[in-house]
Amino acid sequence: MAGDTPQTVTVTPTRGMEILSQREVAALRTAGHGGLYDLFRRCCLAVLNTDVHTDDATELLRLHQDFDVEVLQQDRGIKLRVSNAPPEAFVDGKMIEGVREMLFDVLRDVVYINSQLEEGAFDLDSSEGITHAVFSILRHADVFLPGVDPNVVVCWGGHSIAREEYEYTKRVGYQLGLRGLHVCTGCGPGAMKGPMKGASVGHRKQRTDPARYVGISEPGIIAAESPNPIVNRLIIMPDIEKRLEAFVRFGHGIIVFPGGVGTTEEILYLLGILLSPKNRDVPLPLVFTGPSAAREYFARIDEFVGATLGPEAQRRYEIIMDAPVEVARRLVAGMEDVKAHRKQTKDAFFFNWSLDVGRPFQEPFDATHENMYQLELHHDQDLGTLAANLRRAFSGIVAGNVKDQGIRRIREHGRFRIRGDRQIIQRLDPLLASFVAQQRMKLPGATYDPCYEIVAG
């Protein structure tokens, strides 16, 4: 394959983003000076590395140091000149169509978000302003379908899962596809790819066209979880917090498959929001599911949630094991509840405006050693704040595991130190240890060196 890979190739847009201003082009040409160009280059490299199994962003950048992408501004529009791209992005010397689409999805989001920030169009100092920014980015990506009944299922789960668990995600996805439900995931491999793959067969059988496979990522994680090839609409949010808010406002129901720290972060984020009294009557079907072999995984998650956030949080989800048809039917029924509630409250079907997302769940968390050590992990606070801080702890571990900046910080300064109440630490330590034992921290076969250590509060 390598012999058929062109050293340099010029590609044209497949949809949208055909015109850039001179100022936007200039910002993307500042090679070697950091800023927007480096962000754009990293995201493009991740897309060109689609479906190649790696979860080390630093290693990916090291292996492709000579990779380059340049925006060519022409009278009739723009083109991208790509040099020294991974060979997996080509077939017989021609770039794969889906990869080409996602390249321009990256360009669309990186340029739009940067221009909006430069112009001060996003008010990131208020909760309402952050939600408006999330809405604006999704709208600009053209994923909203006004007038269409709720039908989007967000699927969360690990990129590093066992084969049996992966096959199960496909079985669930197939049942969703047969029922006309569409899939949104974090866009990577494992439990993010399986539901899309299964749904694609179900959609074909039912002649569902167009079928939607939406992948939502963010710059810090996309290199470690490159988009899988089934994604037909890629969206790059500015950070993990806006990515998570995009999931819960765009989706109409959520399925959680087996995963690791990233999946636990997502669970804590959502439960923390749902624990708000303002969201008590907002329907959002939430199902934890996996094959029988994953019972211990969900039992440990359930135990941890119960010990930290209590029975009220546990009541917001169902655990359904080894039953793809039942899971799909539960989501279909849940969609009817969502539809009735949106009609009653006159809320949009395509964006959940009525869900209250507080500032603790919106403010970006920088996983430095100091910030990780200073996290307030104790019961002497309201459950929502505790959930937000627990979410930050898991987010920091994700950063130390797979994000380029986090990996560099661990190499330079050693492991993150996490402390808290004895009751919480006594639950957190064995939960993380079980993830390591089950190889949920890295891709199967890779040796995991923990990026954290648990210390007494």
FILO-834807 format. One record per residue: x, y, z of N, C-alpha, C, O in turn; residue in one letter. Coordinates in pm, whole numbers, plus 50000, padded with zeros to 5 digits. Example, Ala and Ser with C-alpha at 12.3 -4.5 7.8 and 13.67 -1.06 7.14 Angstrom:
513194943150780512304955050780513204967050780514244966850846A
512854977550708513674989450714512905000350787513415011450804S
//
This chain:
500834988050000500005000050000500875012550000500535022449934M
501985012250074502825024050085503335028449949503485040449925A
503615018949860504115022549729503095029749644503465036849550G
501805028249674500755034849599500345048149661499445054749611D
501005052049769500625064249839501375076149782502605076449786T
500665086049728501345097849675501975105949786501405107349894P
503165111449760503835119549861503055132349886502965136950000Q
502505138149781501715150449792500465149049707500525144349593T
499345153149762498085152349689497285164849719497335170249830V
496525169549620495665181149636494215176549632493815169549539T
493435180449731492045176049739491115188149745491475198749796V
489925186249691488915196649687487775193249782487585181549816T
486995203349826485885200649919484835191649857484565192249737P
484235183249941483135174749895481795180749933480765177749872T
481795189250036480565195750079480935207750165481795206850252R
480295218850139480475230750222481915235350231482795229350169G
482175245750306483495251250336484345252650209485505248550207M
483765258350107484485259949981485175273549971486025275549884E
484815282850060485365296250054485875300550191485185298750291I
487075306150195487635311750316488065326150288488365329750175L
488075334250393488565347950378490095347750375490705337750414S
490695358550330492155359350328492705358450471493765352550494Q
491985364150565492425363850704492405349650759493325345650831R
491375341950724491275328150770492375319550711492955311150780E
492665321750583493735314150518495085317550582495905308650604V
495295330350611496565334550671496765327850806497885323750840A
495695326650884495795320351016496185305751005496835300251094A
495785299250896496075285050877497425282750809497805271250784L
498135293350779499425291850710500605295150799501735295850751R
500365297050926501465300651017502175288251065502295285951185T
502655280250971503335267651004504565270151091505335279451067A
504725261751192505885262551278505775272751390506715274451468G
504635279451399504475289851500503335286751596502855295751664H
502915274351602501855270551695500515276151652500295279251534G
499605277451749498315283651722497415275251635497405262951644G
496655281951549495615275451471496175265051375495575254451358L
497305267851313497865258251217498165244851284497805234351232Y
498815245251400499155232751468497905224951507497885212651496D
496875231951552495605225551585495015218851462494585207351466L
494985226251352494435221051226495245208951178494675199051133F
496545209851187497425198851141497175186251222497065175451166R
497085187551356496865175851442495545169051410495485156751400R
494495177051393493185171151365493155164551227492545154051210C
493805170751129493865164850995494625151650996494215142050931C
495725151251070496495138851079495665127751141495745116251098L
494875131051242494015121051306493015115451207492775103351203A
492415124251126491435119851027492095110850922491525100650882V
493275114550878493985106550778494455093250835494785083950761L
494485092350967494895080051035493675071651073493775062751158N
492555074351010491285067851042491395052651049491955046250960T
490845047251158490735032851180492085025851200492155013551192D
493145033551227494415027551266494455027351417494285037751481V
494685015751477494565014251622495795019551695496845013251697H
495635031251753496625036951842495865045551941494815050951909T
496395046852063495765056152157496815064752225496665069052339D
497895067252151498975075752200499145087352104499755085851998D
498595098952139498625110552051500065115152024500395119051913A
500905114552127502295118752112503025109852013503795114751930T
502785096852020503445087451929502985089651786503795088851693E
501695092451767501185094951632501885107051570502285106551454L
502035117851647502705129751596504175126951567504735132151470L
504805118651651506215115451631506425107451503507385109751429R
505525097951478505665089351360505445096851229505905092551123L
504755108151238504445115751116504915130051127504175139451099H
506165131751169506715145151184506775152851052506705165151051Q
506895145550941507005152250811505645154750746505595159750633D
504555151350814503225153850759502945168850755503305176250847F
502295173150648501955187350635500645188650558500315180250474D
499915199150588498685202350516498645217350497498885225050590V
498335221450376498335235750341497045239450271496555232050186E
496485250850308495285255950244495695264150122496505273350131V
495125260550007495385267849884494175276349851493095271049824L
494355289449852493255298649820493285301649672494285306449618Q
492165298749604492065301149461490815309249432489915310149516Q
490755315049312489615323549277488295315949288487275321649327D
488325303249255487075295549252486835287749381485905279649388R
487655290049482487455282949608488775278549668489825283949635G
488705268849756489905264249827490195249649796489325242049754I
491445246049817491885232249810492855229849926493375239349985K
493075217249957494055213650057495185205849991494935196249918L
496415209950017497575202449969498105194250087498555199750187R
498035181150074498415171950182499705164850145499825159150036V
500675165250236501975159050208502325148850316502125151150435S
502855137450271503355126950361502275122150458502515120850578N
501095119450404499975114550484500125099550510500815092750434A
499485094350615499495079850639498945072250519497955076550460P
499545061250481499115053750362497695048250374497045045750273P
497215046250498495875040550518494775049650464493635045250449E
495095062250435494085071750386493855070450236493025077650180A
494595061250169494525060350023494225046049977494545036250044F
493605045249862493405032549792493865034549649493325042949576V
494865026749607495425027849473495785042249439495525047049328D
496395048949536496885062349513495855073349524496185085049505G
494605069849555493545079949564492995080549706492765070149768K
492805092749757492315094149893490905088549906490055090949821M
490655081150014489345075450040488325086650057488615096750121I
487165084949999486165095749995485735100250134485635112250160E
485475090550223485055094150357486125101950431485805110950510G
487395098750408488485106050470488535120250417488745129750492V
488325121650287488325135050226487205143650285487405155450312R
486025137750305484915145050366485285150150505485045161650539E
485885141250585486195144950722487295155450730487325163350824M
488215155550632489235166150628488575179850625488995189050695L
487545181050543486895194050530485915196650644485575208150670F
485465186050713484725188050838485645194550942485235203651014D
486885189850947487865195651039488095210351004488075218951091V
488305213050877488535226950834487355235750872487535246850923L
486155230850848484945238550880484905242551027484675254151059R
485135232851116484985235651258486145243751314485925252951393D
487365240451275488525247751326488455262351286488695271251368V
488135264951160488075278751111486895286151175487055297551220V
485735279851180484545286551234484715290051381484435301351422Y
485185280551460485335282951603486365293951628486145302651712I
487475293451556488505303751573487985317551536488225327151608N
487275318451424486775331551381485735336951479485705349051506S
484875328251532483875332651628484525337551757484095347351816Q
485565330651801486275334851921486995348151899486975356851986L
487625349551783488335362051753487375373951747487725384951790E
486185371751695485215382451682484405384851809483585393951815E
484645376451912483905377952036482455373952024481615378552102G
482145365251927480745361151904480255351452010479055350552034A
481165344252073480805334852179481005341452315482095346152347F
479955341552394480055346152533480325333952621479405326652658D
481585332052654481965320252732482045323152881482565315052958L
481535334652921481535338353063480195335853130480025338753248D
479235330653056477935327553113477485313753068477895309052962S
476665307353148476165294053113475365294452984475515285852898S
474505304652972473685305952850474565308152728474285302852620E
475635315952745476525318552633477255306152587477455304152467G
477655297752681478345285252645477385275952570477755269852470I
476155274952620475165266652551474905271852411474745264052317T
474845285052396474655290952262475835287352172475635284852053H
477045287252226478215283552146478105269152098478395266151982A
477695260252188477515246152151476475245052039476695238151940V
475355251952056474305251851955474835257151822474575251251717F
475575268051825476065274451702477005265251625476955264651502S
477875258251698478825249351631478085237651566478395233751454I
477105232051637476325220951580475505225751460475425218851358L
474915237551471474145242751359475035245251238474645242351125R
476235250551262477155253151152477585240151084477905240050965H
477595229251162477945216151106476765209751032476915199050973A
475615216251036474435211950961473935198151003473625189650919D
473865195951136473365183051184471925183751235471335173451267V
471365195651244469985196951291468995194151178469165198851065F
467965186451211466905183551113465565187851174464885179651236L
465195200451158463915205251214462735197351157462715193851040P
461765194751243460565187851197460645172751203459655165951177G
461815167251237461995152751244461825148351389462375154651480V
461065137751412460835132651547462165128451613463105124851543D
462235128751746463455124251816463865110251772463055100851777P
465115108751729465555095651679467065093451690467595084251628N
467765101851768469225100751779469615094451913469265099452019V
470345083451905470845076552024472335079052036473105075651946V
472735085052147474155086952175474685074252241474115069452339V
475785068852188476375056752243477755059952299478635064652227C
477925057452428479205059252494479805045752528479085035952546W
481115045152535481795032852570483265034052536483685043952475G
484045024152573485485024952560486035022252421485425015152341G
487195028252395487915025052271488705012152288489075005852189H
488955008252413489714996152442488794985952509488704985552632S
488114977852428487184968052482487464954352421488094953252316I
486994944052490487194930352443486374927752318485394934652290A
486784917652242486094914452117484614911252141483744915452065R
484334903752249482954900152278482114912652304480954913352261E
482684922352372481974934852399481754942852271480694948752252E
482754942952184482614949952057481504943751972480674950851915Y
481484930451965480434923751887479054926851945478074928051871E
478984928052076477694931352139477234945352099476044947352073Y
478154954952092477764968552051477204968451910476304976251878T
477724959651825477174958651689475764952951690474894957451614K
475524943251777474184937151786473164947351833472034947751782R
473544955651930472634966151975472424976451865471294980651840V
473504980551799473374990051689472464985051579471684992651522G
472564972151550471694966051447470234967551484469404970951399Y
469904965151611468514966351655468044980951652466884983751622Q
468944990151681468605004251670468315007851525467345014851496L
469175003151435468995006051293467695000551238467035007051157G
467314988651281466054982751235464864991051277463804990551214L
465014998651384463905006851437464015021451395463315030051450R
464865024151298464955037651243465655047751331465515059751311G
466415043051430467145052151516468555054451461469165045351405L
469045066551477470355070251425471365070951540470975071951656H
472645070551507473675068651609474665080251611475125085051507V
474955084751732475975094951756476945089451860476505084851965C
478235089951833479235085051928480405094851933480405105351868T
481415091152012482625099052019483505097551897484565103751889G
483075089451801483625087851666484825078551655485285075851544C
485365073651767486565065451761486285050651739485235047051687G
487235041851779487085027451761486285021151875485695028251957P
486255007951882485625000851993484145003352004483405001851906G
483695007352122482265009452147481725021752075480515024052076A
482595029552013482145040851933481905036751787481105042851717M
482605026551744482455021751607481375011051594480585011251500K
481345001651691480444990251683478984993751660478364988051570G
478395003051739476975006251718476695011951580475645009251521P
477625019751527477445025151392477485014051288476705013951193M
478415004751307478544993751211477294985051211476794981251105K
476784981951331475564974051339474364981451283473554975651212G
474264994351317473125002251270473125003451118472055004051057A
474305003851057474375005350912473704993550840473104995350734S
473814981650900473134969950840471634971050859470854968650767V
471214974650981469794976451007469184987050919468074985450868G
469904997950899469405008650812469265003850668468305007150599H
470234996150623470174990950485468964981850467468264982450366R
468724973350565467574964150556466264971850549465344967850477K
466174982750624464944990650628464935001750522463995009650515Q
465995002250441466115012450337466035026550396465415035550339R
466665028250513466695041250579467735050050512468935047150516T
467275060750450468175069350374467685083850384466545086550348D
468505093150429469905090950469470005085950612469215089650699P
470985077450635471275072850770472355081850828473265086250757A
472255084550956473185094051017474085087151119473615080251209R
475385089151102476395083851193477285095651232478295098451168Y
476885102451338477525114951378478615112151481478375105451582V
479805117351456480915115951550481295129551607481565138951532G
481305130551739481655143151804482955141251882483025132751972I
483965148851848485275147651915485735161351961484985171051956S
486985162052005487605174752043489105173552020489625162452018E
489815184752003491215184151959492125176052047493055169751998P
491885176152179492795169152268492745154152258493695147352297G
491635148752207491475134252210491385127852071491495115652059I
491205135851967490945130051836492145122151783491965112251712I
493365126351818494535119051770494655105351834495175095951774A
494155104251959494205091452029493025082551993493105070352006A
491945088651947490755081151905490335086151767489305092651752E
491155082951667490885087551531489505083051487489055072351527S
488815090951405487455087651363487405074151293488285070651214P
486345066551323486175053951250485555056951114484925067351097N
485715047951017485315051050878483815051650853483405055450744P
482995047950952481545048150930480975061950954479895065150904I
481675070151032481215083751060480965091250929481855092050844V
479765096750912479505104550791479245119350820478925127150730N
479385123050947479365137150984480225138751109479845134451218R
481385144951092482335146851201482235161151253482165170651175L
482225162551386482165175751448483275176751552483415168051638I
484065187251543485145189551638484745200951730484705212551688I
484455197851856484125207951955485415213552016486455206952009M
485385225452075486625231652124487285224352240488515224452251P
486495217952327487055211252443486105200252488485005198852435D
486545192552588485775180852631484435184952691483445177852674I
484395196252763483145200452827482085203952724480915200552742E
482465210752618481485214252514481125201852432480015200752379K
482055192652421481765179952355480685172352433479735167152374R
480825171852565479855164752647478495171752643477465165052636L
478485184952646477205191952638476555189752502475335188652493E
477355189052397476795186352265476105172752262475035171352204A
476715162752325476105149452330474715149952394473745144952338F
474635155952513473385155152590472305164252535471115162052561V
472675174552460471655183252401471225178552262470095180952221R
472125172052189471805167352054471085153952057470185151551976F
471465145052149470885131652155469545131552225469225140552303G
468755121052197467435119452258467405107852357466425105852428H
468455100252360468605089052452470055084852451470775087552354G
470495078252558471915074852570472065060252613471395055552705I
472965053252544473345039652580474805039852623475655045552554I
475095033652735476475032652783476925018052772476345009252835V
477955015752693478575002552680479795001952773480195012252827F
480384990152791481574989252874482684998552825482845000652704P
483435003952918484525013052882485505013952997485715004353070G
486105025553011487075027653117486875041153182485755044853216G
487975048553201487875061353270487095071753189486355079653246V
487265071653057486535081252975485035079152981484265088652987G
484625066552980483205063252991482665067053128481545072053140T
483455064653232483035068553367482915083653378482005088653444T
483825090853313483715105453310482385109753250481715118553303E
482005103453140480735106853075479545103753164478595111553172E
479595092253232478505088453322478355098753435477245103053465I
479465102453496479415111953608478945125653561478225132553633L
479355129553443478895142353386477375142353373476715151653420Y
476845132153311475405131753287474615130353417473615137353436L
475055121553508474335119853633474365132553717473385136053783L
475495139453713475585152053786474565162153737473985169553817G
474345162653607473345171653548471945167053586471105175153625I
471695154253573470345149153600469965150253748468775149953781L
470955151453836470655152853978470145166854013469605168954122L
470305176253921469785189653946468265189353957467605183153873S
467695195854058466225196354070465555202053945464405198653916P
466265210553872465695216553751465505206153641464725208253548K
466205194853651466125184553546465335172253590465315162053522N
464675173453705463985161753761462935156253665462745144053658R
462245165053593461155160653505461555160253358460695158253272D
462845162153328463305161753189463625147253152464555141453207V
462865141253059463125127253024464365125852937464545133252840P
465215116552972466385113252890466725098752917467455095753012L
466195089552835466445075252861467935072152865468695076352777P
468345064852968469745061652989469865046953027469345042753130L
470545039252943470665024752963472125020752964472875024452873V
472545013253065473855006953069473684992653019472804985353066F
474504988552924474324975052870475644969252819476574976452785T
475674956052814476834948852763476544933952764475464929852808G
477464925852716477264911352722477374906452866477794913852955P
477004894052888477044888553024478414889853089478524891553210S
479454888953007480824889753060481134903353121482104904753195A
480314913453091480564927053142479764930053269479724941553312A
479134919953328478324922353448479154928653560478704937953628R
480364923553580481194928753687481524943453664481554951353758E
481774946953539482094960953507480974970253552481204980053622Y
479744967053511478624975753545478264974753693477774984453751F
478504963153755478264961953899479184971453976478764977654073A
480434972453932481384981453998481014996153975481125004354066R
480584999353854480145013053826478935016553912478885027153973I
477975007453915476755009753993477075011354142476505019954210D
477975003254190478385003954331479065017354360478815023554463E
479925021754268480625034354286479655046154285479765055154367F
478705046054191477705056654184476875057054312476625067654369V
476455045354358475655044654480476405049954601475825056954684G
477695046754611478485050754727478845065554725479065071554830A
478905071454606479325085454596478155095054574478065105354640T
477265091654481476165100654446474815096054500473845103754498L
474735083654547473545079054615472475072854526472625072554404G
471405067854589470345060654516469575069254416469055064154317P
469505082354441468795091054345469475090654210468815090454106E
470795090654210471535089654085471325076054019471185075153897A
471295065554099471095052054045469735050653978469585042753884Q
468745058054025467405057153967467305063453829466315061553760R
468325070953788468265077553659468715068553544468685072853428R
469145056253572469545047253464469025033153489468675029453601Y
468995025353381468665011153388469895003153345470655007453259E
470064991553405471114982253361470424970353297469684963053362I
470674968553167470054957553091471184949553028471884954652940I
471364937253071472504929353026472104919252920471074912552930M
472944918352816472854907852715471464906952652470914896052636D
470894918452616469534918652560469404930152460468754940152490A
470014928952341469984939852243468574944252204468324956252190P
467664934752187466304938452147465634946552257464974956552229V
465784942352380465184949552492465764963552503465034973152530E
467054964752483467694977952489467104987152383466744998552412V
467004982252259466474990452151465024994452177464625005852153A
464224984952225462824988052255462714998452366461855007252362R
463604997452465463585007352574463905021252519463305031152563R
464825022252425465155035152366463995040552283463725052552286L
463325031852208462175036152129461085041752221460515052352194V
460805034652330459795039452426460235052652488459425061652508A
461515053652517462025065952575461895077752481461655089052524G
462055075152351461915085752251460495091552253460305103552232M
459515082952278458135087752285457955097152404457245107152394E
458595093852517458535102652633459215116052603458715126652641D
460355115452535461075127652498460215136252405460105148352423V
459605129752307458765137052212457595143852282457305155552254K
456915136652373455765142352444456205154252529455525164452534A
457355152752597457835163652682458225175852599457905187152637H
458895173752486459285185052402458055192352347458055204552337R
457025184652312455795190952265455145199152376454705210452354K
455085193352494454435199952606455165212852645454525222952677Q
456475212452642457265224252683457625233152565458285243452582T
457175229252445457465236752322458975238052299459465248252251K
459685227352333461135226852312461415220652176460605212952123D
462565223952119462925218551988463195203651996463675198752098A
462865196351888463185182151882464685180051859465225169751899F
465355189651794466725187551749467785192551848468975190151827F
467365199551956468325204652054467615206252186466585212952194F
468155200052291467495199852421467795212552499468695212852583N
467015223152472467195235852540466775235152687467335242252771W
465805226652719465235226652854466155220352958465955222253078S
467165212852915468085206553010468975217253073469595225253002L
469035217553204469875227253275471275221353294471435211053359D
472275227953238473675223653252474405234853327474625245553271V
474765232353451475385242553534476835245353497477475237453428G
477335256753544478705260853512479765250653553480745249053480R
479625243553667480655233753701480855222953595481915216753588P
479825220853511479925210753405480305217053271480485209953172F
480445230153268480765237153144482165243053142482745244753035Q
482705246053258484005252553264485115242653230485195232153293E
485955245753133487055236653096487985233953214488355242953289P
488335221353229489235217153336490605214253278490745205753190F
491625221253326492995219353281493665209353375493885212353493D
493975197653325494495186853409495985188853435496825181853379A
496295198453521497665200153570497825192053698496835187653758T
499045190153739499285182853863498665190153982498085183754071H
498765203253985498195210954095496685209854097496085207554202E
496045211453979494585210953974494055197154012493025196054078N
494755186653972494325173254007494425171054159493545164954220M
495495176054218495685174054362494685182154444494305178154554Y
494265193654391493375202554464491895199154447491045206054504Q
491555188854372490155185254353489485181954486490045174954570L
488265187154503487515184954626486675172154613485565172454561E
487225161254659486525148354651486085144254792486715135854856L
485005150454837484485147454969482965149454970482405155554879H
482325144255072480855144655079480315157555141479095159455148H
481195166255187480745178755248480455189355141480975200555147D
479635185755044479225194554935477995188354870477695176654893Q
477275196254787476095190654724476515180254620477635180454569D
475585171254589475895159954500476315164454361477175158254298L
475695175454311476055180354179477505184754173478205181654076G
477965191854276479355196354280480305184554294481365184254231T
479935174754378480765162754392480875155454259481955151054220L
479745154154188479765147454057480675154853960481425148653884A
480625168353963481475176353874482945174153905483765173253814A
483295173354034484695171354070485175157154041486315155154000N
484305147354063484655133654025484855132753875485785126053828L
484005139453800484145139753654485495145453615486145140353524R
485925156053682487215162253652488365152653682489345152253608R
488245144953790489295135353824489465125053712490585121953672A
488355119853664488435109953556488905116453426489615110253347F
488495128953403488935136153284490455137953285491115136753181S
491005140753404492455142153416493185129253386494255129353326G
492615118053429493245105153401493205102253251494165097053195I
492085105653187492015104153041493135112252976493815107352886V
493315124753022494355133252965495735126952983496535126852890A
496005121653102497295115453128497505102553050498635098653023G
496405096053015496495083452941496745085552792497595078952733N
495985094852731495975095152584496185108752520496525109352401V
496015119652592496145132852529497605137252527498345135052622K
498005143652417499395147452398499915155952514500975152952569D
499185166352551499645175152657499705167852791500645169652868Q
498685159552819498675152052943499815142252953500445140953058G
500095135252843501205125752841502535132752867503385127652940I
502695144452807503935152052828504075156352975505175155953031R
502975160453035503035164753176503435153153266504205154953360R
502905141353239503245129653320504725126253303505405122953401I
505215126953181506635123753157507555133753226508645130153272R
507135146353232507985156753290507895157453442508895160253509E
506705155053498506485157553640506005145353719505725146553838H
505915133853656505455122053726503945120853729503245128453662G
503455111553806502035108453808501205119453876501675126453965R
499945120653831498985129053902498725122954040498695110654054F
498545131254140498195126554273496755130554301496395142354292R
495935120754335494505123054359494205119754504494565109054552I
493565128954575493255126854715491775129754740491105136054657R
491265125254853489865127754886489475121055016490315115055084G
488205122055050487675115155168488005100355161488005094255054D
488265094555277488595080255281487485071855217487765062355144R
486215075455244485095067655191485085067855038484805057654974Q
485405079454980485415080454834486655073654777486565066154679I
487805076154838489045070154789488995054854795489495048054706I
488365049654901488245035154915487375029154805487485017154777Q
486525036954743485725032254629486435035054496486365026954403R
487135046454489487785050454365488965041554330489125037454215L
489805038654429491025030954404490735017154344491335013654243D
489835009154404489564995954344488854996854208489024988054124P
488055007454188487405008954057488445010953949488395004453844L
489395019853972490465022153875491335009753858491755006653747L
491595002753968492394990553961491704979953876492364972353804A
490374979453884489634969653803489734973153655489784964253570S
489754986053623489914990153483491274985753430491384981153316F
492304987253513493644983053472493684967953452494214963053352V
493114960453548493134945853540492384940753418492764930553360A
491324947853379490514943653264491024949653132490364948453029Q
492194956053136492824962253018491904972552952491774973052830Q
491274980753035490394991152984491075004852978490435014652940R
492335005453014493065018053011493815020252879494005031652837M
494215009352815494955010152689494374999852594493584991252632K
494775000952468494364990952371494864977252414495934976152473L
494094966652384494474953152427495904949752384496314952152271P
496644943952478498024940052449499054950352490500234946952504G
498634962952509499574973352548499764973152700498824970752775A
500984975852742501294976552885500884990152939501235000452881T
500144990253049499675002853104500505006953224500614999653322Y
501075018853216501795024853327500895035953382500715046053314D
500335034453500499365044153552499895058453551501055060953583P
499025067653515499375081753513498955088653642499035100853653C
498505080953739497955086453862498375077953981498815066453965Y
498255083554099498355075954223497345081654322497135093754328E
496715072854399495725076754497496425078854630497165070054676I
496195090354692496825093254821495735096554923494625100554887V
496065094855050495105097655156494825112655162495735120855147A
493545116255186493175130255193493665136755319493425148655340G
//
